Every structure is written in structure tokens, then in C-alpha cells.
Amino acid sequence: MSRHRITVVLSQGQGKNPAKRSLEESVAAALIMEPGLDVCIVPHLYDLDENHTGRMFLDGVRGDMVVLAWLFPRAAFWVLDRDGIKGHFGENQIAVKDEDEDEGEKPTPKGIGVLNVPDRHIYCLDLRDHGDFRVYVEEVKRIAAECGARKDAKAASAPVALVQLGIATKPSFEPEQIMAAAGRRWYPVIDYSRCTNCMECLDFCLFGVYGVDSLERLVVENQDECKKGCPACSRVCPENAIMFPEHKTPGIAGAPVAAISGLKIDLTKLFGGMDAMAMAAHERDRELVADGRQAVGMAVGIPKRQTEKVGAVKDDLDKLMDALDELEI
């Protein structure tokens, strides 16, 4: 075991499923006994608001981190990023890779990415991947060794800088504070490694959830304005960059894109075809009517996507959008 310490966070599942609780307890009990690990248990990551002590604790962690949660790793990583807990995505060896994933070169990410990423890695493990707690313990130990080796290599080339980085301390909280109950939430999470800043979700959503920051980058501005259970904007996103981690459909909940293809999920229907658009419009109309507003169907936020349909006749709104685009308004 490396002399470097690493923080391990176990995010509890929603509800009190006995099988989930048993696995959580077994994993936590085993990890606490391992040297070099700082183990912490928090409520479900997705439910932590900015004032929750568990989130404040996570925000205070400065080094490498392993997070075990009942979420797809991609979803957990970007939930943390959404909360300002940033790092480089750490690959774990538990998740089953798609058989085609290793063939050829990986495509170059075309997303806008994130800014100001600190020099540390965040590894996210999905507690749904295996029922044996020992699998997770061994993987955490492997990750800790990997992180330690990486730090040692950097220390050999820049020892002073690394010594200074190691001084950072975590805020002190009692376990009862960190594990305080958190109310369930529902909001979109953006994967900036895939988001191209096309703003289609902003055009589509009529509830004020999305906005742009000072750099004109898309953000989830008012997450609590999102309508519980509605994943419509994720169906509109052409890059599968919007996730709802608690949705029952893997492609919407944050499954790896390669794995989505491996599961033979029809991405055309889920994320860009007319079937998906019609479903998204229906879901949005349902929420508009529930708010006492008028349904708009396919007339708002979707027409500009119709320009991609070969041979399709443009309607008046399409033509207006084209005219505005030409004027660069």
C-alpha cells in the first residue's frame, strides 16, 4: 500500500433496500480496516443540495477520490462536477466493457469540456455491478496503489510542488452531520465531455431550467425548476450529453455510450429521431398542462431539428428560423 492516503466515499442508495444496505455495510466495514484509506459515508449523491454537510465535506476533499454509488460511473462523475467537485475521470476495472470498445482508436471527444480541472482523479464505481463486497474492496486497493504510484512519479520530477499540494486538509464534520437525511431530487446532469453547446435543450425546455454562464456555456441554472420524472430534454439532446441518473432507461440514466450500443438500444429513437422528439414533446406538454399552461406540441424548440430531415417540407416556423440564422440574430 502506498504511503499516500486516498478518500473513499460510499454514497448510500435511496430508500432502505435490505440487500443494498447489506452490501454498503460490508464494503464500508472492509474498507475502514484498510490502511491509507479515509472512508466516508454520505446520502445519495444526486440528492445532496448545496447546504448539505455531506456535500460540504466532498467539496473539501482535495486529493484523489473513489466514489461508490448506485449510479452509472458517468452519471456519478458528472453529478459531482455539477456540484463543483471536479477532477479527471478515473477508469475502473469492474464495469464490463463492450466487446467493440477496444477495437481501433477511441474517437476524439467533441464536447466543450470543463474548465479549471484540478490535478486529481475521481474514480466512480457502480454498486450495481457486483454483489460481492470483496470485488469493490480489491478495486479500491488497486486504485489507491495506482494513485500512489502516480503521485510518486510526479514527486520525483516536482517534489516541492507536490509537498505543497499535500498540505490541504479536509473540513471536520461529525459522521451524523455528513449522513443527515437528504430529500429526493430530480434534475438534469450535463456530461461536458459530450455537450457541444448546441443549446437545443435550452430552446426546448420551457421551465427555465437551463441557462448560460458568463462564458456563454450551457449550464443547469435552476435545477429545482425541473419537473420530477420528466426526461424530455435528454431525448432532444443530439449528443446524449444530458442525463437523469435515476431514470429507469440506461441511455438516459448515464450508461456508457459504448455500452448503450452494446445493449442494442436504438439511439435514433432515444436521442434524436422523430419518435424521441414526439415523446419529448408529449412529456413537455404534460408538464405544461399540469402547470396550467398551454400545450405546444412540436411547434416550439424542435422545428430547427427538422432541417436535418432529408426531403422534409419546412413549415413556416422552420423558414423563420432559417431567416433569423442568416441574419445571425
N, C-alpha and C positions, 0 to 999 in steps of 0.2 A: 504494500500500500504506500502511495506517495505521501511525503510529508505535508503536502498541500491539503487544505480542507475544502470541501465542496458542500454546498447547501442542497439538500434533498427535500422537496415539498410534495406531500401527499394531499391531493385535493379530493375531499370526500364526495361521494355520489349524492345526488338529490334523493330525498326520501330515506327510508330506513330498511332497505332490502337486506335481509339477513346474510345472504350469500356475499353481497358486496361488502358489507361491514366486516364479515369474517376475513375476506381477502385483505381488506385495508388493514385490519388489526395485525394479521400475520406478517404482512410486508413491513409495517411500521415497527413491530416488535423486533424483527430480524435486523432491520437497518440501524436501529438505535444501538445495537450491540457492535456494529462495525466501526472500527477506528477511522478517524478522518472525515466522518460524515456529520453534518449538522442537520438533524431531521426536524421537520416542522409539519404539522397537520393544519390544513385550512378548510373552510367550507368549499363548495363547488366554485371553481374559478369564474365561471360565467356569471355567477350571482353576486360577486363581490362588488359593492359600489365604492366610490372614491373615499368614503368616510369609514369603511370597514377596517378594523385593526389588522385583519389578515392581509388586506391589500397594502396597507402601510408597511407591514413587515416585508412583503415581497418587494416593494419599492425600495426598501433599504438594503437589499442584497446586492452587492457589487460584483461578486465573482461569478464563476461558472455555476450553473444551476441545473438540477434534474427535477422535472415535474411529472408526477404520476397522477393521471386523471382519467375519468371515464369519458374521454373525448378523443377524437382523432388527433394525432400529433400536430397536424397542420392547423386545426382549429384552436387547440390549446395554445400553440405558439403565437398565433395572431390575436387571440384574446389578451394574452399578456402584453403584446405590442400595443394593442388598443389602450391598455391601462398604463402605458409609459414604461413598461418593464421590457426593455429591448436587449437584443443580443443576436449573435449569429445562430442560425438553425443547426442544431446538432443532430446528426443521424444516429438512430438507434438500431440495434440488430435483432429486435424482437419482432417488429412488424414484418409480415410476409410480403416479399417483393413480387411484383407482377413478373410473369415469365419473360415478357418482352422488355422489361425495364432496363436490363443491362446490355441490350443489343444496340450497337452503334453509339454514337456520341449523343449526349443529352442535349436537347435544344437549348439555345441561349435564352434566358428569361427576357421577356419583353415588357415586364411590368415596370412601373416607375420606381419601385423600391422604396426603402425608408432612409431617412436622414439621421445623422448623429448616432450611429450604432456603436455602442461601447465595445471594447476589446474583450469580449467574453462570449461563451457559448451557452445556449439554453437547449437542453435535451428534453423532449416530451415523450412520455411513454403512455400508451393506451392500456388501461387496466382491463379492457375487454379482450385483449389479445391472448391472454393465457390465464388459466385457473390455478396454476401452481405458483405460490408466492416466491419460491426459490428462483424461478426464472427471472423475476424482477430484481431480486437481491443480487444475483450474479451479473446482471446487465448494469446495475448501478455501480457495482465494484469495477466492472470493465471501464465504464465511463469515467469514474474517478481516476483510474490509472491513466486513461487517455488524456484527461485534463491535466493531471500532474506532469505527465511527460511533455505536454505542450508548454506548460509553464517553465519547466526546467530548461527546455530548449531556448525559450525566449530569454530566460535569466542568463544563459551562457553568453548571449550576444548583447544584452542590455540589462545587466544586473541592477543598476541604480534605479532605473525607471520601474522595474518590476517590484523592487522592495517598496517603493513609494506607493505603487498600486495596492500592495497587500496590506496597507495600514488601515484601509477603510473598515469601519465597524458597522454592525447592524443595529437598528434601534432595538431597545429592550422592551418586550411585551410579555405579559403573563400568558400561558397557554390558553387560559379561559377567555382572554380577550381575543386572541387570534382565531379561536374556534367558535366565536359567537355566531349564532344562527344568522343566516342571510336569506332574505326573501328572494323568491324566484324571479328571474328577469327574462326578457326577450328582446333581442336587438341584433342587427346585422354586424358581422365582423368582416373587415376587408383584408384580403391577402394581397399586400402591396407587391409581392413578387410576381403577381399576375395582373393586377389592376393597371390599365393603360391610361387612366384618367379620361376615359371617353365621356363621362358624365351621363351615361344613359340611365343609370339608377336615379340620379338627381332629377332628370327630366321626368322619369316615370313616377317616382314617389310624390304623392300629394299631401303628405302628412308632416313635412318639414324635418324629416329625419336626417337628410344629407345636406352638406354644405361644402364650402371650400375654405381652406386656410389662407394665411397671408401670402403663400407662395402659389395660390390657385390650384392646390392639390385637393383632391376629393377627401372628405372626412365624414365620419358619422358624427354629426354635430349635436343632434338631440335624440340620443338613443332611446330615451324613455317615451318618446312620441310614437315609436314603432308599435304596430298593432299585434298583440300577442297571438302567436300561432300562424301569422301570415308571412310566407317566404317569397312573396311575389317578385320582389326586386332581384332576388337571386336567379330567378328564371329568366329575367330580362338581360342579366349581365352576359355579354358575349364571350368573356374570358374565364368564367367560373371562378371569379375573384371574390364573390360575396357568399358568406357562409352564415348559417344559423345552426350553431353547434348542437342544439337539442332537437333538430328536426329528424324525423324517422328515416328520411331518404339519405343514404350515404353521400350522394353527389351534392346535396345541399348542406349536409352537416359537416363537410370538410374532409371527406375521404381523399387520399392522394389522387391526383388526376390520372396517373398511370393505372392505378387500381380501379378507377371508375371504368376505364376502357376494358380492363381485365374482367370486370364483373358484367360486361356486355350491357352496360346501361346506355340507352340511346341519348347521347348528349344533345342531338338535334331537338329532341322533344323536351329535354330538361332545360337546356340553356341556349335557346336561340331560334328554334323552329316555330312555325305558326302555332303548333299545339301548345308549346310552352307559353307563347305570347297570349293565346286565348285564355289559358289557365291563369296567367298572371293578371290579366285584365279582369277576369271573373273574381279573383281573390281581392283585388283592389276595390272593385265595385262593392263587394260585400262589406268591406270595412267603411267605405264612404257612406253607404246607406245606413250602416249601424251608427254613424256619426250624425245622421240627419242631413247628409249632403246628397247631391245628385250623382248617380252613376254616370260614368263617361265612356265605358267600354274601351274600344280600341282607338278612340279619337284623340287621346292625349298621351304623349310620351312614347308611343310606339310607332307612329307613322313614318318617322325618319328611317326606321329599320326596313320599311317596305321598299326602299330604293335598292336593296340588295336582292330582291326577288326578280329573277330573270323573266322578262316578258310581262311583268305585272303592270297594270294600268295605274298610274298615280292618281290619287284623289286630289281635291283642291287644297287640302292641308299639306299634302306632300309638296305640291307645286309652290305653296307659300314658303315652306321650309327651305326648298331649293333656292328660291329668290333671296331669302334672308342670308343663306350661306354665301351666295355670290356677292352680296353686299358686305359680307364679313361682320354682320351685326350680332 
